[in-house]
Amino acid sequence: MAQTNHIQRVAIVGATGRIGGHFTEALLQTGKHTVTALQRTGSISTPPAGALTAPVNYDDPSQESLIAALQGQQMLIITLSVHAPADLQSRIIRAAVKAGVKWIMPNVWSTDVFDESLREEPYFGLPEIEALGANYIVMVCGLWYEWSLACGEPWYGFDIIERRATLFDDGETKVGASTWVQCARALAALVSLPEEEEAAEVSLQRWKNQALYVSSFRVSQREMLDSLHRVLGTSDEDWTITRQPSDERREEGREEMRKGMETGFVKMLYSRVFFPNGGGDHEGKHGVANQVLGLPGEDMDEATRRAVKMVESGWTPFE
């Protein structure tokens, strides 16, 4: 590749995962980036075609293989399973800084972690990145639309198979939501920008140690249900619709967490996003960078149709 002012070498943790796979494909499609998938030694997963692979041992205290894999990389994208060890991201970040990686996009996706009312833990390691001398950019994209709609009632409140809907409060609170594809387009557009400011150009520096706000839809549960009706050919009469105060549902989720129920945290997180105070509406509060990044508008019914197909195929978030 010819020398340019944009980032050329990108490493991804989780390139064979759901969002990581989309990120890898979008970056490769630009033709501007060499993408290296960091893979746990012994993994048989295959990243998207065109990606390089680097075997790493995340459990090695010396971090030797991880640092070696990150040598020469300009940016690191971290996507981790919810079941990953709590300290894994911190270990990866420290190795990246030792390897000289300048830009890090940490495993912080969905809601606005800079909104104190939404944050469940302190900044998800962001101060650590700054303290170590690297830069971060956090993608605030809202909740993943197809995933959340297909996962079941504890998430967005919809059970598509059973035709049951739980509307939080009046069901009219708008929140930010994004498709995986839109998130991937946003990342590819961001990383393709000049790294430093040039005449009249937008660069990565605009979002240095800040949030990158993007979205597919600014949407309420009522609008989601209407979209489901259009896709499924149903109406309210075909569904069992109940209402629940969002604060009551949050406490219900908290109690389920105390009992060790996996869906307790989900209920707690999603209900809080739908509080009527606008905490989950990052687009309404901050605006989004969609236009600056050249992101297209999306058809919500098409995204809903993808979620319905996921459910009807037997897809499960726990596979």
N, C-alpha and C positions, 0 to 999 in steps of 0.2 A: 504493500500500500504506500502511496505517496505521502509525504509528510503534510499534515494539515493541523489546524488548530483545534480540531475536535478529538474527543477520546476515541482511541482505536482499539485498545486492548481491555476487554471486560471479562471478569471472572464472575461466575454465578454459583452460589450454593443452593442446591435444590433444583437444578436444571431439568430434572426428570419429573418434577412434581407438577401440580395443576397450574399454579400461577407461574412457577419458574419455567415450565415448558413454553408457555405463551411468551414470556419475556425473551427466552433464547431465540425462538423463531422470529419474533419481530426484529430483534437486533440483527440477526443474520440477513433478513430480507432487505435491510437497508444497503447491504454491500459495503458498509463503511467500517465494520467492526469485526475483529477476531474475538470469538467468544470461547472461553474455556470453562468447562463444567467441572467443578470440584466434586469428586465422587469418593465416598467412603471405600477404602480398600476392600476388595472382594465383592463389591456391588455388581449385580448383573443387569441393572437398569441401563437403558440406552437413551442418551440425550438426543434431541432433534438433529437431523442430518446437517452436517457442516460444522458442528461444534467440536472443539478439541476436548480431550478429557485429561484430568490430572488426578491420579489416585492420592488420597490423603488419609491419615490416621488421626481423627479428631481427638482420640483419647490419649495420644502420646503427650506426656507432660512437656517434652522438649519442643513440641510444635514443629519439629524439623521438616516433616513432609508438607505441612500446611504452609509454612513460610516459603519453602522452595517452590510450591505451586503458585504462590502469589507474587513471586519475584517478577518484576517487569509489568505487572498489571497496573492499569491506571485507575480502574474503578472496580469495586466489588459490590455485587448485588446479593443480599442474603434473604433467602426464603427458607423457613424452617417449619417443620410439622409442629402442631400444638403439643405433641408428645416428646419433643426434643428436650434434653436436659436444660434446666433453667439457666445454667451458666455457659451454655454452648456458644451463644452469640458473643458474649464477652470474650471468650477464648479466641473466637475467630477474628474479632475486631483487633485484639492485641497482636495476633499473628500478622494481620494485614498491615498494621502500622509498622511492625518490625520489617516487613517486606518492602515498605516504601509506597504502599497504595495511598493515593492522595484523596480519592473520593469514595465514600461508602454510603450505600443505600441500605439501611438496616431493616431487619424483619419487623417493620412497623407498618402494617397496612390497615386500611379501613378508616376508623374514626379519627377525629382530630386530637392527637395526643398533646397538643399545645393548649387545649381547652381543659382547664383544671377540673371542671365539673364532670368531664367524661373519663379522665385518666384514672386507671386502676392501679398503676404503678408509676414511680417517678421517672418519666422521660425515657424509659426503655433503653438506657445506656447511652443516650445522646451526649450528656456531659462528658462521658468517658472518651468518646471519639474526639471531641474538641480538645480535651486535656492532653490526649496523646499526640495531638498535632495534625490530625487528619480533618477532613471536611465531611459533613453528611448532608444528604437531602432526603427528606421524609415524604413519601407519596401519601397524601391524604386523599383517598378516593371514595370514602363512604363504604358502606357494606357491599360486598360482592353480590350483585343482583341475582344471577341465575342460581348460584350456590345457595343463597339465603332463601330463595323462593322454593327451591327443590328440597331443601333439607328437612322441612317438616314444621309442625306447629310451634315448637319452642323457638324457632328463628323469627321469621317474619309474621308468624301467626297463622300460616295456611297449611292445611293438610289437603293436598290436591286430590289424592286418591279417594279419601273419605268425604271430600267436598265440605270441609269444616273450616271456618275462619274465626279467629279471635281478633277483634279490632281493639286496639289500645285506645282508651279514652273515646273520642268520637271518630277515630280512624282517619282524621283529616290532617294530622301533623305531617309536614313534609320533611324528608331526610334526603341526604345524598346517597346515591347508589351508583356503582359502576360495574360494567361487564369485565370479564377477564381480558377480552380482546382490546377494549378501550384502554385499560391499564397498560397493556403491552405496547399499544401504539404510543401512549404518553411517554413511556420509558424510552422507546426507540427514538422518538422525536427529541426528547431531552438530551440524551447522550450524543445525538448527532449535532447538537448546537456547538458553537465555538466554546472552548473552555474558558477563554478570557474575552473581555469586552473588545469588540472591534467597532469600527465606525458604523453607527446606526443599527447595530446588530444586537440581538438578545443573546446572552451567554449563560453558561452554568452559574456564573457568579450571582445572577439574580436570586437564585435559590440556595446559595451557600449557607449551610447551617440553619435552614428554614424549611417550611413546609411547601411542597408543590401540591396545590389544590387542583384536582381534576374530578370529572364526574361524567357519567352517562345520562343520569336522570336525577331530577329533583322531584321526588314523588312521595305520595301518601299511600297508606294501606288501602284506602278507598280506591285510589287510582290503580293500584296493583290488582285489586279484586275485579275492577271493571275490565282490565286487560285480560285477566283470566277468563272472564265471561266471553270476551270477543274471540279468544283462542279456542276455548272449549265449547262455545255455543250454548253457554248456560246463562242463568240469571240469578238474582238473589234468592228466588224461590227454590232453586235447586241446591242451595247450600244451607248448612246450619251455621248461622252467624251469631256469635256472642260478643259481648263487650266486657272489657276489664280495665280498670284504672291502671295506667302504666306504673305508678308508684307501688300499687298493690302487687303487680306482677313482678316487679323488681325484688320486693321482699320475699315473694314466693320462690323466686330463683335463688335468693340468698339462703333460704331455709333448705332448699334442695341440695345446695352445695354442702351445707353442714352434714347432710345425710349421705354425702358421697355420690350423688347422682350427677352423671356427666353433663346432662342438659341444664343443670342449675346455673352454671356460669353463663351459658348461652342466653337463657331467659333474662338473667341479670343485665348482661351487656346490651342485648337488643331492646329491652324495654326502656333502659336508660336513654338510648339514642332517640327514642320516640317521645321523650318527655316534651310537653308542650312549650318549653322555654326556648326551643330552637337549637339546643346543643348539637343535635345531629344534622343540622342544616348548614354544612360548611359552605355550600355555594351561596346561600342567602346571606351568610355573614361575611364571607371573604371574597366572593367571586371565584372564578376558576380560570386556569391557564389554557383551557381548551383551544381558544382562538389563537393565542400566541404560538401554541405548539402545532397548529394546523389539524386538530382532531375533528373528525366528521361528527355530525349529529347521528343519533341512532334511533331506530324504530323500537319502541318499548315492547310492542306486541311480538316482534321477532325474538327479542330476548326472553320474553315470557314463554314463547313457543319452545325455545331451547330448554328452558327449565322443565316444562311439561314433558318433553321427550326424555329428559334425564330421569324423571320420576317414573314414567311409563316403562322405561327400559330396565327398571329395577336398581338404578344407581343408588348408592348409599355413601354418605360422607365418611363412614367408618371403615370403608374397604381398604 
